[in-house]
Amino acid sequence: MAELGRYNTLTVLDEQPHGLYLDDNDGGKILLPRKQIPAGTQIGDSLKVFVYLDSDDRPIATCLRPKAQLHQVAWLEAVDVNQTGAFLDWGLAKDVFVPFAEQTHRMEAGKSYAVYLYLDNTDRIVASARLNRFIKDEVKANWPGAPVPLATGDKVKLLIAQRTDIGYKAVVNDTYWGLLHNDDIRKAIRTGQRVEGYIKRLRDDHKLDLMLEPVGHTKADPLAKKILQKMEDNHGLLGLSDHSPAELIELQFGVSKRTFKMAIGKLYKERKIVIEDSGIRLATEADQKAVVNKDLKKEAKKESGKDARKPAKEQKTSAAKTQKTEKPDTKKTGTKKEERNQDQADKKPAEKKSAPKVYRNPKTKTEKTLSLKKKS
């Protein structure tokens, strides 16, 4: 059966004066009004349509694109408020209903609100401004042992929902709350805006900190493309460099000075730009050849330095070898008698050193000595 509040791909079964009937994949038919029929559509074709309920609560198809689908958060304007609730414009002929019980405070016509679309107990598509009922504060695994759904550096879709003292609260992928700190905002944003963002960190309390730029060096790639495009549009010149004020860089590209320096450093290593005092410019063929020649000279200088050190080492090693080979061998050059005498001299033990002189007491053993014993 076709799913309410979602896009469905359905087959055309029949054509009637008031429109086309589409197969709902469950034996039934869903009307696509004639004013919604794409040109050239024939019986048997497959169409991607959005299915919702008309004013009589019957399923109906449309080729219009609503501002949100089921289980998504949207920033919608209230077009009418009556005794039962508020009606918000979500891009279709029939407005979406918000009961009073699903409003955090009484809605007013002409103002916009962040709401979540869901099915009520009668299977009607309604909206709720009580986002905390549907949006989670903590990012955790769905079951024990499963991976955490989000990690640092992940690219996500954000809806800026609320302004706070320290930044903006945003809905991440229609599922989680995240916080975008003021220090990480370098371009103008507003509540209700949909932007792409990145996970800055998953905190110890399982909550998300967000940022609008990629994490680490990956942020330099898209910025480098923007810099090149801006230079090409400006005759190959850009009046910014790594010495430019951070405020001016943020005004031009909406990024920090550190990110800008990483981007132009990447372009410089790729030999696409030349960095000058007044700014940067696109590298010409002459610049690229000059850089190549400079690198070749550096390599040649290194190689020549290695070759200059190598002979000195070889001289030392060769001198040591010659000293070993030139040591005289008396055993081979003398006669047999001399060899025997030399062997005996080698085997003769070394002379003993004279013993040190000992001084003795000159008194003899018979001489009387004093005694402490009393005479008997």
Residue pairs with C-beta under 8 A, 6 or more apart in sequence:
1 24
1 25
1 26
1 28
2 8
2 10
2 24
2 25
2 26
2 30
2 51
2 59
2 61
3 51
3 70
4 51
4 52
4 53
4 59
4 70
4 119
4 123
4 125
5 51
5 52
5 69
5 70
5 71
5 117
5 119
5 125
6 50
6 51
6 69
6 70
7 48
7 49
7 50
7 69
8 25
8 48
8 49
8 50
8 51
8 61
9 46
9 47
9 48
9 49
10 22
10 23
10 24
10 25
10 30
10 46
10 47
10 49
10 61
11 22
11 23
11 44
11 45
11 46
11 47
12 20
12 21
12 22
12 41
12 42
12 43
12 44
12 45
12 46
12 47
13 20
13 21
13 22
13 23
13 29
13 43
14 20
14 21
14 29
14 43
15 21
15 43
17 34
18 31
18 33
18 34
19 31
19 32
19 33
19 34
19 36
19 37
20 31
20 32
20 34
20 37
20 41
21 29
21 30
21 31
21 32
22 29
22 30
22 31
22 32
22 47
22 49
22 61
23 29
23 30
24 30
24 59
30 49
30 51
30 59
30 60
30 61
31 58
31 60
31 61
32 47
32 49
32 60
32 61
32 62
32 63
33 60
33 62
36 49
36 61
36 62
36 63
36 64
37 63
38 47
38 63
41 47
47 61
47 63
48 63
49 61
49 62
49 63
50 61
50 62
50 63
50 64
50 65
50 66
50 69
50 92
51 59
51 60
51 61
52 59
52 60
52 62
52 66
52 92
52 94
52 125
53 59
53 60
53 94
53 124
53 125
54 60
54 94
55 94
57 124
62 92
62 93
64 91
64 92
64 93
65 91
66 90
66 91
66 92
67 74
67 75
67 76
67 89
67 90
67 91
68 74
68 76
68 90
68 117
69 117
70 117
70 118
70 119
70 125
71 116
71 117
71 118
71 134
71 174
72 116
72 117
72 174
73 114
73 115
73 116
73 131
73 135
73 159
73 161
73 171
73 174
74 90
74 114
74 115
74 117
74 127
74 159
75 112
75 113
75 114
75 159
75 161
75 191
75 192
75 193
75 194
76 88
76 89
76 90
76 96
76 112
76 113
76 115
76 127
77 88
77 89
77 110
77 111
77 112
78 86
78 87
78 88
78 98
78 107
78 108
78 109
78 110
78 111
78 112
78 113
79 87
79 88
79 89
79 95
79 109
80 86
80 87
80 95
80 109
81 87
81 106
81 107
81 108
81 109
84 97
84 99
84 100
85 97
85 98
85 99
85 100
85 102
85 103
86 97
86 98
86 103
86 107
86 109
87 95
87 96
87 97
87 98
88 95
88 96
88 97
88 98
88 113
88 115
88 127
89 95
90 96
90 117
90 127
96 115
96 117
96 125
96 126
96 127
97 124
97 126
97 127
98 107
98 113
98 115
98 126
98 127
98 128
98 129
99 126
100 106
102 126
102 127
102 128
102 129
102 130
103 129
103 130
104 129
104 130
107 113
107 129
112 192
113 129
114 129
114 131
114 159
114 161
114 162
114 171
114 191
114 192
115 127
115 128
115 129
115 131
116 127
116 128
116 131
116 133
116 134
116 135
116 174
117 125
117 126
117 127
118 125
118 126
118 127
118 128
118 134
119 125
119 126
120 126
128 134
131 161
131 171
135 171
135 174
135 175
135 176
135 177
136 175
136 176
136 177
137 176
137 177
137 207
138 176
138 205
138 206
138 207
139 148
139 149
139 150
139 176
139 202
139 206
139 207
139 208
140 148
140 206
141 147
141 148
141 149
142 149
148 202
149 175
150 156
150 172
150 173
150 176
150 199
150 202
150 208
151 199
151 202
152 199
152 200
152 201
152 202
152 215
153 198
153 199
153 214
153 215
153 216
153 218
154 198
154 199
155 196
155 197
155 198
155 214
156 172
156 173
156 178
156 196
156 197
156 198
156 199
156 210
157 172
157 173
157 174
157 194
157 196
157 197
158 170
158 171
158 172
158 178
158 180
158 194
158 195
158 196
158 197
158 210
159 170
159 171
159 174
159 192
159 193
159 194
160 168
160 169
160 170
160 180
160 189
160 190
160 191
160 192
160 193
160 194
160 195
161 168
161 169
161 170
161 171
161 191
161 192
162 168
162 169
162 191
163 191
164 179
166 179
166 181
166 182
167 179
167 180
167 181
167 182
167 184
167 185
168 179
168 180
168 185
168 189
168 191
169 177
169 178
169 179
169 180
170 177
170 178
170 179
170 180
170 197
170 210
171 177
171 178
172 178
172 197
172 199
172 208
172 210
176 208
177 207
177 208
178 197
178 199
178 207
178 208
178 209
178 210
179 207
179 208
179 209
179 210
180 189
180 197
180 210
180 211
180 212
181 209
184 200
184 209
184 210
184 211
184 212
184 213
185 212
186 212
186 213
186 250
186 254
186 255
186 256
187 212
187 250
187 254
189 195
189 212
195 212
196 212
197 210
197 211
197 212
198 210
198 211
198 212
198 213
198 214
198 215
199 208
199 209
199 210
199 215
200 208
200 209
200 210
200 211
200 215
201 208
201 209
202 208
203 209
213 219
213 255
213 256
213 259
214 221
214 222
217 262
219 255
219 259
219 262
220 259
220 262
220 263
220 265
220 266
221 266
223 253
223 255
223 259
223 260
223 262
223 263
224 263
224 264
224 266
224 267
226 253
227 238
227 253
227 263
227 264
227 267
227 273
227 280
228 267
228 272
228 282
230 238
230 252
231 237
231 238
231 273
231 280
231 281
231 282
232 282
236 281
236 282
237 279
237 280
237 281
237 282
238 279
238 280
238 281
239 278
239 279
240 248
240 249
240 252
240 260
240 279
240 280
241 264
241 275
241 276
241 277
241 278
241 279
241 280
242 257
242 260
242 261
242 264
242 265
242 275
243 277
244 257
244 279
246 256
246 257
249 255
249 256
249 257
249 260
250 256
250 257
253 260
255 263
264 273
264 275
264 280
267 273
267 280
268 274
268 275
271 283
271 287
271 288
271 291
272 282
272 283
273 280
273 281
273 282
273 283
274 280
274 281
274 282
274 283
274 287
283 291
330 342
331 339
331 342
334 342
